Amino acid sequence: MNTLFTNTEIAFRSKSNKQLLHAYWLFRLMGFPELTKIGTYFIKTALKVPLGLKKVIKKTLFQQFCGGESLAECERTIKELSCYSVFSIPDYVAEGQKSQNAFDQAMFQVLETIQAAQKEKAIGFAVFKVTALGSIDILAKKQQGRSLSIQEEKEWELTEQRVHHIFSSAAEAGVHIMLDAEESWIQDVIDELAFSAMFLYNTNKAWVFNTCQMYRSDMPERLKRLVAFAKEHSFVPGVKLVRGAYMEKENERAAQLGYASPVWSTKEETDHAYNEAMNYCLSQGVALCIGTHNEESVAQALELMQKNKIEKGNDNCWFAQLYGMSDHITFNLAAEGYRVAKYLPFGPMKLSLPYLFRRANENKSVSGQSGRELELLKKELHRRKSS
């Protein structure tokens, strides 16, 4: 274990005693699978959450993992984080929208984030999902090579226009823009949009970043193809590395449709692929955002930066963790001068519920995550009580 991540005084210096206790009891409750099952049930029943439960969620999960219901509500948190040299990545997390009006609204939210980032240097990236801007069904048909109806063609054109408007606006404003990864059955189409934007806007500096989910067994080769394509066409590849967010969906779909799952069969294989990808990217001049809560991976990244003579404050090497989690990594990295940011979700609470319950399930399922959070929170509460 890297001793850099054991300093709880630095890790939690932005938190009051009351906030620490709130986080401690929340992570304890999230250790009970029955509670996350209740939340998942409501998600599957079209978000018909009782009013009383909504109030509880807002005071617990929402307060812990979200910056607010609007970008304006995030401003206080963005400023608080910046006081400790931590950047923010505001992320409009409304999901499951279907109408063109909802897709337009999501685009306007991302454009608003870009405008805010142009003025406020404490915002490190803007970010979006293609499925927030257009139909997942049409994306799937595009990837399968199926023909679209006249109406679907019109909707796809609107989706492309929204995506490219965001990319061009970010590049013009000088703001890093990150494209989140999604399910494998639509990811090829998303990659094409990202690569074309990199070709256009990453000529001298990486403004556009695409996300690579390293739990996919084909990702090491896909990553190498991206770097080769970038060298051939003289642009700087921008990559965010994550382990992956849709493992259960990927395995279930593969089993249902009778094809081999695209994800590694063990966590050890994913960890190995992730660390190898960091090594590859940092040695190949890739602009990189290392999105992980894994202490071993972060420690290895620091060694690789030193090996490749990459300075701590280099704008082509970032670290990122989710707001409300892994403060021991985020704040200790920032204190050492590394570029590190918190993913700061925002959006109307009723539209943020799928995100919130994924976070709860993630803490429940990721080995040792809740336990590690509790251990560190308890250590800091004890330190404060004793001092």
N, C-alpha and C positions, 0 to 999 in steps of 0.2 A: 504494500500500500504506500503510495506517495505521501510523504509527510506534508506536502503542500496543501492537501485537502483535509487535514485534521484540525486546522485552526478555526474553531467555531466562533471565536470572538470576531474575526474578520468576516466569516461566513454570514453571521446573523446581526452584524452591527447596524443594519438598516431596520431591524425589527425591534419593537417594544416588547416588554415582558408579556403584555396581553396578546400581542400578535404571535409570539412564540407559543404560548399556551394554546391558542386557537389552532395553530398548525399541528401541534403535538396531538391534540385530541382528535382532530380531523383524520390524521394519518392512522391513528389507532382504530377509528371507526371504519376506515376504508379497508382494514384488515379482515373485516367480517364479510364474507362473500354474499350473505343474505341481503345486505344493504345494496350492493351493486346489482344484484339480481332484480331487486325492486325497481331500480332506475332503468335497467335494460327493458323490463316489462313495459314501462310507460313509454319508452322510445318506440317500441314495436307496436304500441297501440296509438300511433299517430300523435304522440306528445300530449295526450289528454291527462296532464298532471294536475292533481287537485291543488287548489289555490294555497291551502295551508302548507303543502309540501314545497310548492314553488318558493314560498317565503323562506323556508328552511334551506333550500338549495342555494338561494341568493346569499344567505348569510354564511354559508359553509363552502361548498364546492366553487360557486361562482366567485366569491370573494377571494378564495385561495388561488384560483387558476386563471382568472380573467382580469383585464384591466378596467373594464367598464362596459356599458351598453352602447357607447359611441366612442369615436376617436377623441372627442373633446373630454370625455370622462377619463381617458387614459393619460391626459397631459400631466396630471399630478404624479402618477406613477413613473412616467418617462423622466420627469425632472428629478424625482427621488433616486431613481436608478443611476442617472447621470452624475449625481453627487459622489458616487462611488466608482466612477469611470466605467459603468456598465451601460452599453447601448441597448436600444429597444428595437424589436421587429413587430410593429403592430400588425395584427392578422385578423381580418374580418372573417369570422368563423361560421356565419350563417350557412346551413347546409340543407340539402333536400328541396331546394326551390325548383319550380317547374316553368314559371311564366317568363316571357321576354322582359316584362317590367322588373321582375326580381333579378334577372341576369344584368339588366342595365343598372339597377341599384347597387349590385355587387361591384360592377365596374367603377361606378362613381365613388364608392367607398375606397377602392384601391387608388384611384386618381387623387382622392383627398389625402390619402396617406403619403403619396409621392410629393404632393405640394407641401405637406407638413415636414417631410424629410428634407426638402430643399431649404427650408427655413431653419429647421431644428436639427443641428448636427448630431444630437444625441440619438436620433433614429438612424440605425445602421443600414436597414433594408426595408423595402416594401415587399409584400409577398401576396400571391394569389394561387387559387386552383382553377384550372380550366373548367371543371364541372360547376364552378360558381358562376360561370359566364355562358354556359350553354348545356345542351341536353347530353346526358351520359349515353342515352340510347343512340343518338346520332354519332357520337364518338366511337361507340362500339361498332356500328355499321361501317364507318369509315375504315376502321382498322381491319375489319373482316373483308374489305373490298367489295361490299354489297352496294348496289345502286341506291341512291336516295330519291325520294319523291321530289316533285317540284317544290313543295312546301318545306321539306327537309333541307333541300339545297339552299333555300332562302335563309333558313334558320342557321345553317352551317356558315354561310357567308357573314351573318351577323356575329356569330361566335368568333370567327377569324378577325373581324374588324375590331371587336372589343379587345381581343388579345393583343393585336398589333398596336392598337391605340395606347394600351398600357405600356408596352415595351418602348415605343417611340417617346412617350411622355417621360418615362424614367430616364432614358438615355439623354434626352434634351435637358432635363433638370439636373443631370449628374447624380442620379440616385441609383444605388444597387437595387435590382429587382430580382426576386427569387420566385421560381416556378415550382410549386410543390408537386411531389410525385403522387401517383394514384394507382388504381388497380392495373394489373398486367394487361388486361384485355382492352384497355384504352391508352396505355402508356406510349405505344409506338407513335400514335398521332400527336400526343403531347410533346414527345421528344422532337418530332419534326418541326413543330412550332418553335420550340426552344432553340434548336440548331440554326434555323433560318434567322432568328433574332440575334443570336450570337454572331453569325456571319455579317449581319448588317451593323451591329452596334458595338461589338467587342474588338474593334480593329486595333486600338491602342491600349485599351484598358477593359477589364471585365466589368460590365454593368449588368449583364444578364447571367443568372445562375440557374442551372437545372439541377434537380434533385435525383440522386442515385440511391436506390434502396438495395443495400448490399446483402439482404437476405435472399435475393434472387440469384440463382445459381449461374445465370447467364450474364450477370452484371459486370464481372471483371473484364470479359471480352467486349461488352458494350462500351465500357469506359475507355478501353484502349482504342476502340474505333472512333470515339469522339475526339480523343487527343490527336489521333492520326489525321482525322478530317480537319481539325483546327490548324494543324501544322501545314497541311496541304493548301488550305485557303487563307492562311495568314491572319488568324484571329486568336484572341486569348480565351481559352475555354474556362467557363465558370461553373464550378460544381459544388453542390452541398451533399455531403455524405451522411446518410442515416442508415440505421439497420433495417427499418421497415415497419409499416403500420397496419398491414392488412393480411397478416399471416393466416388467421382463421378463415377469412373470406376466400383467400387464394386456395387453401387446402380443400375447403368445402366445395368450391366450384369445380376444382379439378376432379374430385371424387364423383361429383354428380354427373359431369360430362365425360368422364372416362379418359382423361389425359393426365400425363405426368405433372405433378405439382411443380410450378416454376421456382419454388423456394427451397433452400437447403433443408435437409431433413433434421439437422441438429443445430443447436445454438452455437456449438464450438466451431462449426463450419462457417456460420455467419460471422462470428467474432474474428476468425482468421481472415475471411474475405474483406471485412471492414478494415482491419489493421493493414493488410496488404495494399488496399486501395489508398489509404492515407500515405503510405510509403511511396507508392507509384505517383500520386498526384503531386506530392511535395518535391519529388525528384524531377518532375517533368514540367515545372513552371505553370501548373494549373492554379488558377485563382480558386481558393478552397475555403468552404465553410464546414467545419467539423461539428456536426450536430449530434451530440451524444451525451448521455448521463453516465457513461461507463468510465470509471476512474482510470482503469488500466489503459484504455485507448487514449485518453487525454494525456496521461503520463508518457505514453509512447510517442504521441504527436509532438510533445515538447522536445523529446530527444531527437526526433527526426528534423524538427526545425533547426536545432543546434547543428546537427550533422550537415544539413543543406545550407547552413549560414543564412537562415531567414530570421531577421530581427523580430523582436517581440511585437512591435507596433506596426508591422507590415500590413498594408491594406489588402493584400492578397491572401492573408491567412487569418481566418476568424474561427471562433468557437461559439457555439450556441446551445442553450438549454431552455426548457420550457419555464415560463413564469410559474412560481409556486413550488418548483422542484429543484433539487441539486444546487442550492445556494452555496454549499461548501465548495463546489467546483467553480461556479460563476464568479463569486466575489473574491475568492483567493486568486484566480487567474487575473482578474482585473487589477487587484492590488499589486501584482507582479508586472503589470504593464502590457499584458496581452490584450488583443482585440476580442472582446467577448460580448455577447448580446443575449437578451432574454426574448424569447417568443412571447409576445403579449397579445393574447386573443381578446377580441372585443366584438360586440354585437348584441342585439336584443336577447335577453335571457332565454326566452322561449325557443329562439332559433339556435342558441348555443348549447342546448341540453345534450345533443349527440356528442359534441366535443367533450363536454364535462364528464359524461359517463364513460367515454373511452379513456379519459385520464384516470378515473377511478379503477377501471378494469386493468389498465396498464400497470398501475401501482400494485394491484392484487396479483397480477400474473408474472410481472418481471421479477426474476429471482432476486430476492434480497432488497428490492427498491424501498418498500415501505419500512422494512426493518432498519435499513441504513438511515433513512430520513429520521426515524424515531430515535435511533441511537444518538445522532448528532444533536437533535433538538433537546433531548434529555441532558446531554453533556453540557450544552450551553446554559440551560436553565440552572443546572447545578453550579456551574462556574459563576454565574451571576449571583446566585444565592450565597455562595461562599465568599465572594469578593466584598 
